[in-house]
Amino acid sequence: MSNPEAAAPPPVRRLRRAERREQILDAATRAFARAGYTATGLDDIAAEAELTRAMLYRHFDSKADLYRAVLDRACARLTEATGADDFGDDAIPALLRAAAADPDGFRLLFRYAAREPDFRDLIDSITAASREVGRRNLARVIPEGPWLDWAADLIPGFTLDAVIAWLDAGRPDPEHAADRISQAVHGIMAAAHPPTAGR
């Protein structure tokens, strides 16, 4: 005769609403980063979170609502880690730390969401804000004009692409990665700076 207590499944751990929401966002971030928005269904996310679809719907109205929440959380974490108003000496190391702490969220923001028309507005707002901050900081060393515009357009995207390449390569040489990216950024700044007289 079998023991009925031995056959019973383990009880589901009850979490507070905020904890359950974070669990779902973590699972959704992993699932979306694996397959992208279009190819990821709510069943995939529910399986990743070890929950039912009904549980997902208690927290999010739709897949689009969940994806937006994932992107908003990744954006908030990035802003908290890097600040929003200055591109000082710690900006690139802070960006690398933020990417290393949440690589799936970082890739979703800057690789995948940029290709999704329904979520492009978030990336466009981040790009516009980065350009504005970059231009303000670059204007201290590059005179007003087309070269300043070029550098302000190029440097934010270049830096993000470099960080994603670093993630994709397995985060090599973490002690010197920020220096390598900074050297490349300073090369762009030097190219945008007018030559001094006599050169």
N, C-alpha and C positions, 0 to 999 in steps of 0.2 A: 504494500500500500504506500502510495507516494505521500510526501509531506506537503500539504497545500501551502504552507508558508514558504517553502523552498521554491515553489513554482511562481509565486507572485512577483511581478516586475518591481524593480526598485521604485520607490515613490519619486515623482517629479519634484525637483527642488523648486519651491515657490520663491520667486524673486519679487522685490518691489518693482513698481511700474518703471521707474527710471533705470533700474538695473536691467530689467528685461529689454527695454528699449536699446540700451547700450549693447547688450548681447546680440540683438538683431542687427544693429548697425555694424558691429564687428563682422558678423557672418556675411552680411550683404556686401561689405567692402571687399572681403576676400572673394566672394562669388563673382561680383561685377569685375574685379581686377583680373580674374581668370578668363572670363569669356566675353566681357563687354556688356553693355546695357541690353542690346537687342537680343543677344543669344542667351541671356540669363532670365529664367522664369522665376516666378514666386516659389514654385516647387523646389527649385535649386537652392534658393535662399533658405526656405524652411528646412530642407535637408541639412544644409550647412550649419544652421542654428540648432538642429535637433528639436524642431518645434513643428506644429501644424500650420497650414495656411491660415486657419481660423485665428491662430494666435498672432500671426503677422497683421491680419486685418484689425485686430484690436488696437494696434499701435500706428498703422499706416493705411491710408485709404486706397493706395494703388502702388504699383511698381514704380511709377514715375514719382510719386510722393516719397517713397523710400529712397530712390536714387538721389533725389534733391536733398533729402536729409543727410545722406552719406556725404555728398559734395559739400554741403554747408558745414558739416562737422569737420571735414578735412580742411576746409578753408579757415575755420575758426582756430583749429589747432596750429595751422601754419602761421596765422597772424599772431597768435600768442607766443609762438616760438621765435619769430623773427622780428616782430614789431611792424609798424606800417609806415613810418615816416622818414626813415633814414637809411642810407646805404653806406654805413661806416665800415670800419675794418672788420667788425664782427658779423656783417650781413651774410657773407658767403658761408663762413663756418656755421652760423645759425641755420641757414637754409639746408646745409648738409645734415645737421643734427635733426632737423624737422623731417627731412626725407627719410633718414635712417630709422627714426622712431615710428613712422607711419608710411612705409614704402608703397603699400597698396593704395592708400588714400592719395598720396602724392601723384602716383601714376594716373589714378582716375581723374584728378583735377587737370593735370597738364598734358596727358597723352590722350586719354579716352574721351573725356567730356568735351574737349575741344572739337571732336569729330561728330558730336551729337547735336543736331540742329535745335532740338527742344531744350537743351541745357547750355547752349552757346552763350547766352546772356551772362551767366555767371563768370565764365572764362573771359568774356569781353570786358566785364567790369574789373576783374583782377588785372587784366592786361593794361587797361586804361589807367588804373591806379598806379601800377608799377611804372608805366611810362612817365606819368606825372611826377612821381617821386624821383625817378631816375633823372629826368630832365632838370629838376630843381637842384639835385646834387651835382650833376655834371656841369651845370651852368657856372659853378664855382671855378672850373678849370678849362672849360671850352667856351669860346666866345659864341654869342648868339648867331644863329644862321643855319644853313643847311647841314653842316657837319655836326652841330649839336643835335639837330633833329634826327640825323642818321644814327648817331650813337645812342640816343635815348630810345629810338625804335628797336635797335639791334640788341643792346646789352641785356635787357630783362629776359627776352626769349632765348638768347644764346646761353645765359646762365642757367635757366631752367633745363634746357636741352642737355647741357653739360652735366647737371646733377642727375638727370634721368639716365644718361649714358653711364655715369658712375654707379648708379643702382643696378643697371642691367649687367654691368661687368662684374658684379659681386662685391661692390664697395671696396675696391683695391686701395691700398696705401692710404688709409684714412687720416694718418697724421699729416700727409702732404697734399691731399686732394684739394683742400681749400686754397692752398698756395698755387697749385697748378691752374685752377680756374681763375683765381685772381690775376695771375700773370697774363692769361689770355684776355681778360677784361681790360687790364691796363694797356695791352697791345691795341685794342680797339680804341681806347681813349687817346693813346698816342697818335694813332692814325687820324683821329678826328681833330687833333689839335693842330692849329696852323704852324708851319715851320717858322723858326725864329729868323730874323734878318741875317743874311750872309750864308744861309744854308740852301 
